[in-house]
């Protein structure tokens, strides 16, 4: 039986759940920063 944690030949390892969650949160933060900057420009 194969170990599910080991990378198999010819396949790219999937990002861990933590790394995937971190990437999604970073994208969300970047989007929020963009929205905040646009709102600040409209208010000034």
WOJONOR-V502766 format. One record per helix or strand. SS is the DSSP state (H for helix, E for strand). FROM is the first residue (numbers start at 1). LEN is the number of residues. If there is no record, write none. Layout:
BEGIN
SS,FROM,LEN  SS,FROM,LEN
END
This chain:
BEGIN
H,17,27
END
